[in-house]
């Protein structure tokens, strides 16, 4: 199992071809946490507000495609102890 952090997700959306290839090769082994989803959503809202609605839509659609087959893990105190 591989858990992507926010930085890896940003790199993926910014078309880091090496990372994209590695993620696609790993398929069902790639997952994310609820914290990453939260942080990415903050970034998307900031993009919409500061850059443009068009860029927001581009990034958000790629994001939804990326996470559509991933399991999103909660990450609280109980999970962090394991």
C-alpha positions as CSV (number, residue, x, y, z in Angstrom):
1,X,0.0,0.0,0.0
2,X,1.2,3.5,-0.9
3,X,-0.3,6.6,0.7
4,X,0.1,9.8,-1.4
5,X,0.6,13.0,0.5
6,X,-0.5,16.5,-0.6
7,X,2.9,17.3,-2.2
8,X,2.7,14.2,-4.4
9,X,-0.9,15.0,-5.4
10,X,0.2,18.5,-6.4
11,X,3.1,17.2,-8.4
12,X,0.7,14.8,-10.1
13,X,-1.7,17.6,-11.0
14,X,1.3,19.7,-12.3
15,X,2.1,17.0,-14.8
16,X,5.1,15.4,-13.2
17,X,5.3,12.6,-15.9
18,X,7.6,10.3,-13.8
19,X,5.2,10.5,-10.9
20,X,2.2,9.9,-13.1
21,X,3.8,6.9,-14.6
22,X,4.6,5.4,-11.2
23,X,1.1,6.0,-9.9
24,X,-0.5,4.5,-12.9
25,X,1.8,1.4,-12.6
26,X,0.9,0.9,-9.0
27,X,-2.9,1.0,-9.7
28,X,-4.9,-0.3,-6.7
29,X,-2.0,0.1,-4.3
30,X,-2.3,3.9,-4.2
31,X,-4.5,5.6,-1.6
32,X,-4.8,8.9,0.2
33,X,-6.0,10.2,3.6
34,X,-8.8,12.5,4.5
35,X,-6.2,15.1,5.5
36,X,-4.8,15.2,1.9
37,X,-8.3,15.6,0.5
38,X,-8.9,18.5,2.9
39,X,-5.6,20.2,2.0
40,X,-6.2,19.8,-1.7
41,X,-9.7,21.2,-1.4
42,X,-8.3,24.3,0.3
43,X,-5.8,24.7,-2.6
44,X,-8.5,24.3,-5.2
45,X,-10.6,27.0,-3.6
46,X,-7.5,29.3,-3.4
47,X,-6.9,28.6,-7.1
48,X,-10.5,29.5,-8.0
49,X,-10.3,32.7,-6.0
50,X,-6.8,33.9,-6.9
51,X,-6.0,32.4,-10.3
52,X,-9.1,31.6,-12.3
53,X,-12.3,29.5,-12.5
54,X,-11.0,27.8,-15.6
55,X,-7.7,26.6,-13.9
56,X,-9.7,25.5,-10.9
57,X,-12.0,23.4,-13.1
58,X,-9.0,21.8,-15.0
59,X,-7.3,20.9,-11.8
60,X,-10.4,19.7,-10.0
61,X,-11.5,17.4,-12.8
62,X,-8.0,15.9,-12.9
63,X,-8.2,15.5,-9.2
64,X,-11.5,13.7,-9.3
65,X,-10.2,11.4,-12.0
66,X,-7.1,10.6,-9.9
67,X,-8.9,9.8,-6.7
68,X,-12.0,8.1,-8.2
69,X,-10.5,4.6,-7.7
70,X,-8.6,5.3,-4.4
71,X,-9.6,4.5,-0.9
72,X,-9.6,7.5,1.3
73,X,-8.4,6.7,4.8
74,X,-9.4,8.6,7.9
75,X,-6.4,9.5,10.0
76,X,-7.1,10.3,13.6
77,X,-5.3,9.4,16.8
78,X,-6.4,5.8,16.8
79,X,-5.1,5.2,13.3
80,X,-1.8,7.0,13.9
81,X,-0.9,4.7,16.8
82,X,-0.8,1.6,14.5
